[in-house]
Amino acid sequence: MYERMLTKQEIPTMEDLVRHCGINGELYRELNDFLAKEWDTQQQIRFPYGNSYGWGVKHSRKNKLICDIFAEDQAFTLMLRMDNRQFEGVYQELLPYTREVIDGRYPCGDGGWIHYRILCREHLEDAKKMLIWKCKNR
């Protein structure tokens, strides 16, 4: 379960990525649309960071990375870097599951990276809250 799209030679379309997410495909589409419409991000389907990450969508604004969203079988993962101030600002508003992911973040500078697997609408809403904090408080 949660297998990623790892065939590098076949470039997927957005519809392929949505379909791969299965029961959470529409949530995948919703998060990508949210970033593009609310925060005017540029989207790029790409296969970054080596062979185990697979295909996903990179979102950026003014050539600065906002996040990557990786399609998985029946789920998807938001890969996001925020500074400690941003994490602290949104932390109390989040589900215990989301807080646990933040607590286990990979440290980087004055913040860190999270890999946040989205399995339901509640997780999607927390992802949006974190992205709002990142985009508003840059």
Backbone bond lengths (Angstrom), bond angles and torsions (degrees), N, CA, C in turn:
res aa  C-N    CA-C-N  psi(-1)  N-CA   C-N-CA  omega(-1)  CA-C   N-CA-C  phi
1 M - - - 1.455 - - 1.531 109.77 -
2 Y 1.289 116.04 152.92 1.466 125.62 179.67 1.527 112.79 68.42
3 E 1.337 117.02 24.91 1.458 119.44 178.19 1.527 109.78 -65.38
4 R 1.302 114.91 142.04 1.464 121.26 178.16 1.522 110.16 -93.09
5 M 1.309 115.38 168.92 1.470 121.92 178.12 1.530 107.39 -85.40
6 L 1.319 116.83 102.14 1.457 121.16 -170.28 1.526 114.46 -107.50
7 T 1.320 118.59 5.65 1.459 121.24 178.74 1.522 108.57 -85.54
8 K 1.315 114.54 96.31 1.467 121.28 -173.26 1.529 113.02 -65.11
9 Q 1.323 117.23 -28.76 1.458 120.85 -174.41 1.530 113.09 -73.69
10 E 1.328 118.42 -18.64 1.465 121.85 -177.59 1.524 109.58 -108.91
11 I 1.314 116.97 105.10 1.465 121.26 -179.04 1.530 108.74 -76.18
12 P 1.339 117.22 119.55 1.466 119.57 -178.34 1.529 111.79 -81.27
13 T 1.310 115.19 159.36 1.463 121.56 170.10 1.527 107.79 -90.54
14 M 1.321 117.10 171.58 1.461 120.06 175.00 1.529 109.79 -59.90
15 E 1.319 117.17 -38.48 1.471 120.04 178.88 1.524 111.24 -63.69
16 D 1.324 118.04 -37.43 1.469 121.23 176.13 1.526 110.30 -62.16
17 L 1.326 117.00 -43.23 1.466 121.24 179.74 1.526 110.44 -63.88
18 V 1.320 116.88 -45.41 1.470 121.52 178.84 1.525 109.62 -59.96
19 R 1.313 117.10 -46.95 1.463 121.93 -179.07 1.528 110.94 -61.18
20 H 1.327 116.81 -39.65 1.467 120.81 -179.22 1.534 111.29 -62.65
21 C 1.316 117.53 -30.33 1.472 121.75 -179.52 1.526 112.56 -75.72
22 G 1.318 117.87 -5.03 1.461 122.24 173.52 1.518 113.33 56.35
23 I 1.327 116.21 -123.73 1.469 121.08 -175.80 1.523 112.55 -62.15
24 N 1.309 117.73 -18.84 1.464 121.46 178.51 1.527 112.89 -105.32
25 G 1.317 116.44 13.96 1.460 120.80 -178.64 1.518 113.79 -60.34
26 E 1.322 116.74 -42.12 1.466 118.97 -179.62 1.529 111.22 -68.63
27 L 1.326 117.63 -31.03 1.472 120.25 175.25 1.526 109.97 -67.91
28 Y 1.334 116.53 -37.81 1.469 121.47 176.24 1.525 109.84 -59.95
29 R 1.335 115.41 -47.25 1.463 120.34 178.84 1.534 109.90 -62.12
30 E 1.327 116.36 -42.53 1.466 120.57 -178.08 1.528 111.85 -61.62
31 L 1.327 117.60 -42.37 1.461 119.66 -179.64 1.531 110.88 -66.94
32 N 1.315 117.21 -42.30 1.466 120.21 177.37 1.523 111.20 -62.89
33 D 1.329 116.85 -42.76 1.469 120.85 178.39 1.523 111.50 -65.65
34 F 1.329 116.69 -39.62 1.465 121.73 178.44 1.530 110.45 -57.19
35 L 1.314 116.62 -47.79 1.467 120.30 -179.56 1.524 111.73 -65.13
36 A 1.312 116.73 -42.78 1.466 120.39 -178.39 1.530 111.58 -67.25
37 K 1.327 117.02 -41.71 1.468 120.30 -175.01 1.523 112.84 -83.64
38 E 1.326 117.30 -46.39 1.466 120.75 -175.50 1.526 112.87 -78.38
39 W 1.333 116.61 -32.59 1.468 119.88 -173.73 1.521 112.79 -120.43
40 D 1.327 116.57 6.46 1.460 121.70 174.46 1.535 112.35 53.87
41 T 1.330 115.34 44.92 1.466 119.12 179.61 1.522 110.64 -82.08
42 Q 1.322 114.47 152.23 1.450 121.15 170.93 1.528 106.47 -90.49
43 Q 1.325 116.32 137.11 1.459 121.51 -178.87 1.521 110.18 -108.89
44 Q 1.327 114.35 140.98 1.461 119.84 175.96 1.522 108.23 -141.43
45 I 1.323 116.93 121.04 1.463 120.68 173.47 1.519 106.70 -76.28
46 R 1.333 115.62 126.32 1.472 118.73 -175.65 1.524 111.32 -151.58
47 F 1.320 115.04 167.11 1.464 124.95 179.61 1.532 106.23 -122.24
48 P 1.345 117.74 80.63 1.468 120.57 -172.29 1.529 113.78 -95.34
49 Y 1.308 116.08 173.51 1.469 124.94 164.01 1.519 116.22 62.42
50 G 1.300 120.10 21.29 1.456 120.00 178.66 1.521 111.90 101.08
51 N 1.315 115.27 178.89 1.462 120.91 -168.71 1.522 116.07 -77.08
52 S 1.317 120.29 -13.69 1.466 119.75 -175.18 1.527 114.29 -92.83
53 Y 1.327 118.24 -11.24 1.468 120.12 -179.27 1.520 112.16 -81.93
54 G 1.305 117.58 -36.17 1.452 121.21 179.02 1.517 113.35 77.47
55 W 1.333 114.67 -168.00 1.455 121.61 -176.82 1.518 111.33 -80.20
56 G 1.319 114.28 142.24 1.455 120.55 177.02 1.509 110.05 -161.07
57 V 1.317 114.75 -173.75 1.460 121.30 -179.90 1.521 108.67 -116.01
58 K 1.316 115.30 124.46 1.466 122.22 174.28 1.526 107.45 -89.32
59 H 1.335 115.78 133.66 1.464 121.44 173.90 1.520 108.27 -115.48
60 S 1.328 115.96 131.11 1.465 120.46 178.25 1.521 109.66 -141.18
61 R 1.328 114.58 158.25 1.467 123.11 174.50 1.513 107.25 -132.68
62 K 1.320 115.83 128.48 1.467 120.80 179.18 1.531 110.86 50.18
63 N 1.314 116.17 44.99 1.470 124.11 178.86 1.521 114.24 64.71
64 K 1.336 118.95 15.76 1.469 121.89 175.88 1.524 108.82 -109.88
65 L 1.336 115.35 130.58 1.461 121.03 -179.53 1.527 110.26 -64.07
66 I 1.323 116.22 130.27 1.462 122.01 171.39 1.528 108.53 -95.79
67 C 1.335 116.60 -52.24 1.464 120.49 -179.02 1.522 109.61 -170.13
68 D 1.325 114.83 171.33 1.458 123.28 167.29 1.518 106.68 -121.56
69 I 1.330 116.38 144.48 1.461 121.44 177.74 1.526 106.78 -125.49
70 F 1.340 116.26 113.51 1.461 122.21 -174.29 1.524 110.91 -99.83
71 A 1.330 115.61 128.54 1.461 121.90 177.51 1.526 109.68 -73.55
72 E 1.326 115.53 136.47 1.461 122.60 176.75 1.526 108.48 -134.65
73 D 1.314 116.35 160.87 1.457 120.72 176.82 1.528 108.87 -66.12
74 Q 1.323 117.35 113.99 1.465 125.73 178.24 1.529 114.28 70.75
75 A 1.325 118.25 13.44 1.468 121.92 -178.97 1.524 108.31 -163.58
76 F 1.325 115.30 -175.28 1.463 121.34 169.72 1.515 107.86 -158.65
77 T 1.337 115.26 159.00 1.457 120.91 -176.72 1.520 110.37 -122.86
78 L 1.328 114.35 130.44 1.460 122.91 174.21 1.521 107.23 -92.80
79 M 1.328 117.28 121.19 1.460 121.56 174.51 1.524 106.78 -104.26
80 L 1.320 115.38 119.30 1.455 121.29 -168.36 1.518 110.37 -141.07
81 R 1.337 115.84 136.52 1.461 121.22 172.08 1.511 108.19 -112.34
82 M 1.343 114.96 130.36 1.463 120.64 174.73 1.519 108.07 -135.63
83 D 1.340 116.13 157.83 1.459 118.42 174.81 1.528 108.65 -84.93
84 N 1.333 115.80 166.82 1.463 120.31 -175.86 1.522 112.22 -59.11
85 R 1.314 117.32 -36.28 1.467 121.39 179.24 1.533 110.45 -61.45
86 Q 1.317 116.49 -41.66 1.463 120.60 179.16 1.529 111.02 -67.48
87 F 1.340 116.88 -45.21 1.468 119.58 177.55 1.529 110.50 -59.51
88 E 1.329 117.10 -45.68 1.464 120.95 -178.58 1.525 111.79 -63.67
89 G 1.323 117.08 -35.75 1.455 120.81 -178.26 1.515 114.07 -64.99
90 V 1.310 117.36 -31.21 1.464 121.15 -175.41 1.533 112.57 -106.08
91 Y 1.309 118.07 -14.07 1.470 124.17 -169.25 1.530 113.39 -51.68
92 Q 1.321 118.19 -48.72 1.470 121.46 -174.84 1.527 113.10 -68.19
93 E 1.318 117.84 -16.92 1.472 121.95 -179.23 1.528 112.54 -86.74
94 L 1.327 117.73 -3.69 1.459 121.55 -168.17 1.523 113.30 -102.32
95 L 1.324 115.43 159.50 1.460 123.05 175.89 1.529 110.76 -64.47
96 P 1.333 117.80 155.49 1.470 120.27 174.61 1.538 112.50 -55.48
97 Y 1.326 117.59 -38.77 1.475 121.34 177.68 1.529 110.54 -57.72
98 T 1.319 116.19 -45.92 1.463 121.07 -177.74 1.521 110.52 -67.80
99 R 1.315 116.88 -41.15 1.471 120.84 178.07 1.525 110.77 -60.84
100 E 1.321 116.09 -39.10 1.468 120.05 179.17 1.530 110.71 -62.97
101 V 1.329 116.72 -40.49 1.468 120.66 177.53 1.529 109.55 -63.43
102 I 1.324 117.09 -44.33 1.472 121.06 179.14 1.523 110.50 -63.25
103 D 1.321 117.26 -42.43 1.469 120.88 179.73 1.529 111.69 -60.53
104 G 1.328 117.22 -29.56 1.459 121.65 -179.73 1.518 113.85 -97.67
105 R 1.322 117.14 18.07 1.470 120.74 -176.20 1.526 111.64 -60.66
106 Y 1.337 114.22 155.60 1.457 121.51 175.71 1.522 107.26 -84.26
107 P 1.343 118.32 116.33 1.467 120.35 -175.45 1.527 112.62 -63.66
108 C 1.313 114.58 142.41 1.463 121.36 177.74 1.520 107.47 -156.49
109 G 1.318 117.01 113.64 1.464 120.59 -179.37 1.511 110.99 58.18
110 D 1.340 116.28 -129.15 1.462 120.21 -179.47 1.531 111.50 -95.85
111 G 1.321 117.37 28.58 1.462 121.63 -179.75 1.506 109.77 -162.19
112 G 1.314 116.07 -134.70 1.448 118.88 178.95 1.512 112.88 177.67
113 W 1.331 113.78 175.59 1.460 123.56 -179.70 1.516 109.56 -104.05
114 I 1.333 116.07 140.94 1.457 120.35 170.59 1.523 109.29 -123.34
115 H 1.320 114.30 151.57 1.460 123.40 170.60 1.524 104.41 -117.21
116 Y 1.317 116.23 102.93 1.459 122.68 -170.73 1.525 109.92 -108.08
117 R 1.344 116.02 105.23 1.470 120.61 -179.43 1.524 109.47 -79.08
118 I 1.318 115.28 129.09 1.462 122.23 -177.91 1.524 108.42 -106.11
119 L 1.346 114.09 120.80 1.459 121.75 -175.53 1.525 113.19 -120.61
120 C 1.341 117.71 -6.96 1.462 120.64 -176.34 1.530 109.48 -161.97
121 R 1.318 116.17 172.01 1.468 121.84 -178.93 1.529 111.55 -59.24
122 E 1.330 119.14 -39.02 1.466 121.59 -179.14 1.525 111.04 -61.65
123 H 1.323 116.89 -39.88 1.470 120.45 176.12 1.527 110.27 -64.81
124 L 1.336 116.24 -40.27 1.463 120.37 178.40 1.528 110.58 -60.40
125 E 1.324 116.92 -43.04 1.465 120.22 -179.77 1.529 110.89 -63.14
126 D 1.334 117.86 -39.44 1.469 120.41 175.73 1.528 110.96 -65.28
127 A 1.332 116.89 -39.06 1.472 120.16 177.22 1.525 109.90 -59.79
128 K 1.317 116.99 -43.41 1.468 120.68 178.83 1.526 110.82 -62.55
129 K 1.333 117.11 -42.06 1.476 120.23 178.87 1.527 110.71 -59.44
130 M 1.336 116.30 -44.76 1.465 119.03 179.52 1.523 111.13 -64.87
131 L 1.319 116.86 -41.57 1.467 120.17 -179.62 1.524 111.74 -66.63
132 I 1.314 117.40 -35.78 1.465 120.42 175.67 1.522 109.46 -61.71
133 W 1.336 117.02 -45.65 1.471 120.23 178.43 1.520 111.24 -60.89
134 K 1.325 115.77 -42.33 1.471 118.51 -179.57 1.526 110.85 -64.46
135 C 1.312 117.25 -46.39 1.469 120.73 -175.34 1.527 112.64 -73.44
136 K 1.325 117.82 -33.61 1.470 121.24 -179.59 1.520 112.32 -77.81
137 N 1.305 116.39 -35.39 1.468 121.75 -170.44 1.516 111.18 -112.74
138 R 1.321 116.27 59.45 1.462 120.78 -178.83 1.495 110.07 -93.42
